Amino acid sequence: MEMEQNVAQALLTQGATLVLLDIPAGTDVGIDIKSWNVGRNFKGIKMIPPGIHFIHYSAVDELGELAPRIGFFHDFKKGEFLVKRWDNKEEDISSESVPEETVQSLKDNLKELDRYLGPYPYEISKPWAKLTNGITASLIARCSPLCGFVRSALELEHCSDAARPRGKESEKEDRKQRRSGRLTAEDKEEELLPNLKPKPGTELRLTEIPDKHYPDNATPSEITRHSLDSSYVLDTTLKKLREPGEIIGEMQLTFVCFLVGQSLDAFEQWKKFVSLICGADNAIPQYRSIYIEFLQALEVELSYVPEEVLCDIVASNNFVYRSLYKLFGNIESNPEVDGRLKSYAKRLRDRLTAKFQWDFSNLLEEADDEAPVIVTLA
């Protein structure tokens, strides 16, 4: 994609520069949704559009095998000159700042340095902006690991069984099963595994979605209602944020960490956000603007989801399809949802059907496996 002359001129003067010193030849280096296997003369990237970007890389060993991907977010300012240095001992970008005199020397010799800098791939600028339009610098500061780097393979360390990460409800169930002596084969296998947890400071700091789907002192009928409608959990989660719309930005951040950063933990959180938002019904009218932003963001993300995530549509095993099927049904049947949201949802249904052959007909009919089970008492 050829860049217009005025755009090129603007990026030359206002675009940011990322200098990566001592990067070994063969290292996989990328920015946003693009990456390259760099040569020995590579020194960095120039003409980066101001805004939030994700820098990522994988070291390479003597056999040419790539190490797990590592990346970091950075909010580039106009004309910013960011310098990072490769640590050969750690086979990673150093977290220590490059001395100011080194940075100034590079700036003074920018004309000489320029020929070793690759231009930002302009063709990805608009797709990247759509993929990340809800991510802010404050959100990155809140969600990024304390170490500053998103790792596809988390550093783990030994811990006690009590300190092993698990949901609160899971902990209660574990205690019940141990007291009763009823352990499944999977439970017994898990007990044989070493107790590990992420090394402090290396994990993403994401909003915790409550395991408990109903309020304290809920009656049996209320527990049933909240189990069928995730509005209570959604409302509880949104109250943890500075503003409700931040949930869309965090959903986009987790998707980028999965898509580009190859983080499976981020993917699990993204799935939780999708299921949570799609599973609500009563909350839709109250958070109408969030639902429009959610549908817009999800449509963009679905164009990047790997094929294996979108498999088994016929068997209805695709969680995105099933979640959207429920959401579209809730939007259609909820009398308090306004016409604009219903109209947008209808257009998106049609586009997804045309693109993926997803069947959204008969939305108001309950799926066989979700219909109430009638038990006849003798």
Disulfide bonds with the S-S distance in Angstrom:
none
